[in-house]
Each structure stands twice: as structure tokens, then as C-alpha cells.
Amino acid sequence: MTIANKLKDFIDGKGISYDTVEHHRTSTSRQSAIAAHVPGSIMAKSVVVHHDRGYALAVVPSTHRIELGTLQDVMDQRIGLASEDEVESIFQDCDTGAIPPIGAAYDVPVILDESLGNAADIYFEGGDHRTLVHVSGKDFRNLTSDARQARFSYPAY
């Protein structure tokens, strides 16, 4: 697998140029960044949360952890982490744990942590555990232009 079909179609439809970075199979976004020799601070990690009205993607650097209480306050509703079954039902063309942060490709709203806001380049999972997608920061902001921005994460270490 390279990148997920819905993701590829969405990016191509926007006319955005990107490249892919292959790496050995990993289990987490942080491991993917290390395997691909990419700074974790510009590796966007997606976490699927559920709430009363559906789902959302919370997107943070791979070096950060989400503060669920803060995210709940930002969203002004109770949230929880989506189960693997829920994630698989939304992101059917992606491997579990390799969810791209481009929610618009899947009709899922995005909440983007402010700490990714000014990066010159962004890398993210392409839908499998072996491929990263690389776009300019400007193009990432274009791909996530509908995203709400807030601060809801903290460095994991």
C-alpha cells in the first residue's frame, strides 16, 4: 500500500504537490518519524475522538500528548477516544493507527493543535504503517483549512 485512495484523491483534487517517504513498518507516529528521519515536531499525529454529534480528528505533533480535558473544553462537549472498530468504520481504506490528519477527505472535522501552525513542512501517515506523506506547511494548512485551531496538547517528554 502507498497512500490511502480517499486521501490521494482528495489531495490530487486540490492540486497539491506532495511526496511520500517509505520506511520500515512501525506502530506509532512517533516511531514512523524516527524511522523516516523526520523531526517528530513536524510529524502530524491523528487521534479520533467521538462525541454526541459524531467524530472528530484531533491532530497534534507526534512528540505531544493530547490533554483530553482541555480538548473537551475546546469542543464544549464530552468526548472520548474512538474504539478501533469505530475508527475502522470511518477510515476503511486505512490501517488502524495510520490515520491521516486530512479529515475533509473522510468528512470528519479536524481540530488542529496550534503547535503545528507555523511549520514549514509537515509529514503525516498516509494510511499504512510504511508510508509518510510530506507536504509544505502552506499546503497542509490548505488541506486543513476548515480545521478549528486551539492549544490542547503538551510535549510528551
C-alpha positions in Angstrom: 0.0 0.0 0.0 1.2 3.5 -0.6 -1.3 6.2 0.4 -5.0 5.6 1.0 -7.2 6.1 -2.0 -9.5 8.7 -0.5 -6.6 10.7 0.8 -4.8 10.5 -2.6 -8.0 11.6 -4.5 -8.6 14.5 -2.1 -5.0 15.8 -2.3 -4.9 15.4 -6.0 -8.3 17.1 -6.3 -6.9 20.1 -4.5 -3.9 20.2 -6.9 -1.4 20.0 -4.1 2.0 18.5 -4.7 3.4 16.0 -2.2 5.9 13.3 -1.9 6.0 10.1 0.0 8.6 8.7 2.3 8.9 5.0 2.7 10.1 3.5 6.0 10.1 0.1 7.7 6.8 -0.9 9.4 6.1 1.0 12.6 3.3 1.0 15.2 3.1 4.7 16.2 3.5 8.1 14.6 6.5 8.8 16.8 8.2 5.6 15.6 7.3 6.5 12.0 9.0 9.9 12.4 12.2 8.2 13.8 12.2 5.5 11.0 11.8 8.1 8.3 14.4 10.5 9.9 11.7 13.2 10.3 11.6 15.6 13.3 8.7 14.5 15.5 7.7 18.1 16.0 6.6 18.3 12.3 5.0 14.8 12.2 1.2 15.3 12.5 -0.4 12.6 14.6 -4.2 11.9 14.3 -6.4 10.8 17.2 -10.0 10.0 16.5 -12.4 11.1 19.2 -16.2 10.6 19.5 -18.8 13.0 20.9 -22.6 13.4 20.9 -22.7 14.6 17.3 -20.2 12.1 15.7 -16.5 12.1 15.4 -13.5 14.5 15.1 -9.8 14.2 14.4 -7.6 15.8 17.0 -4.2 16.5 15.3 -1.0 17.1 17.3 2.7 16.7 16.7 3.9 13.1 17.3 6.0 14.5 20.2 2.9 15.6 22.0 0.1 14.1 24.0 -3.5 15.3 23.9 -4.9 16.8 27.1 -8.4 15.3 26.8 -9.9 17.7 29.4 -8.6 20.7 27.5 -9.8 19.3 24.2 -13.2 18.6 25.8 -13.4 22.3 26.9 -12.3 23.5 23.5 -15.0 21.4 21.8 -17.5 22.3 24.6 -18.8 18.8 24.8 -18.0 15.4 26.4 -15.6 13.4 24.3 -13.9 10.0 24.4 -11.4 8.1 22.3 -13.0 6.3 19.4 -12.7 2.5 19.5 -10.7 0.6 16.9 -14.0 -0.6 15.3 -15.3 3.0 15.1 -12.0 4.2 13.5 -12.0 1.3 11.0 -15.6 2.1 10.0 -14.7 5.7 9.2 -11.2 5.2 7.7 -12.0 2.0 5.8 -9.0 2.4 3.4 -6.5 2.9 6.2 -4.7 0.6 8.6 -5.6 1.0 12.2 -3.2 3.5 13.8 -2.2 5.1 10.5 -4.9 7.7 10.1 -4.1 10.7 8.0 -4.9 14.2 9.6 -6.8 15.3 6.5 -10.3 14.8 7.9 -12.0 16.5 4.9 -11.1 13.5 2.8 -13.3 11.4 5.1 -16.0 14.0 6.1 -14.6 14.2 9.6 -14.0 17.6 11.2 -10.5 18.4 12.4 -9.2 20.2 15.5 -5.6 21.1 14.9 -3.3 21.9 17.7 -1.7 25.3 17.4 1.8 23.9 17.8 1.7 22.7 14.2 0.5 26.0 12.9 3.7 27.6 11.5 5.7 24.6 10.4 7.4 25.0 7.0 6.9 21.3 6.3 4.5 18.6 7.6 4.7 14.9 7.4 1.8 12.5 8.3 0.7 8.9 8.0 -0.6 8.1 4.5 -2.9 5.3 5.6 -0.5 2.4 6.2 2.4 1.8 8.6 5.1 2.2 6.0 4.4 5.4 4.1 4.5 9.1 5.2 3.1 11.9 3.1 5.2 15.1 3.0 3.7 18.5 2.1 4.7 22.1 2.6 3.3 23.7 5.7 1.3 26.1 3.5 -0.2 23.2 1.6 -1.0 21.4 4.9 -2.8 24.5 6.1 -4.7 24.5 2.8 -5.7 20.8 3.2 -6.9 21.5 6.8 -8.3 25.0 6.1 -11.7 24.0 7.7 -9.9 22.9 10.9 -10.5 24.6 14.2 -7.3 25.6 15.8 -6.6 25.5 19.6 -4.0 24.5 22.1 -4.8 21.2 23.6 -1.6 19.2 23.8 1.7 19.1 25.7 5.1 17.7 24.9 5.2 14.0 25.9 8.8 14.3 27.1 
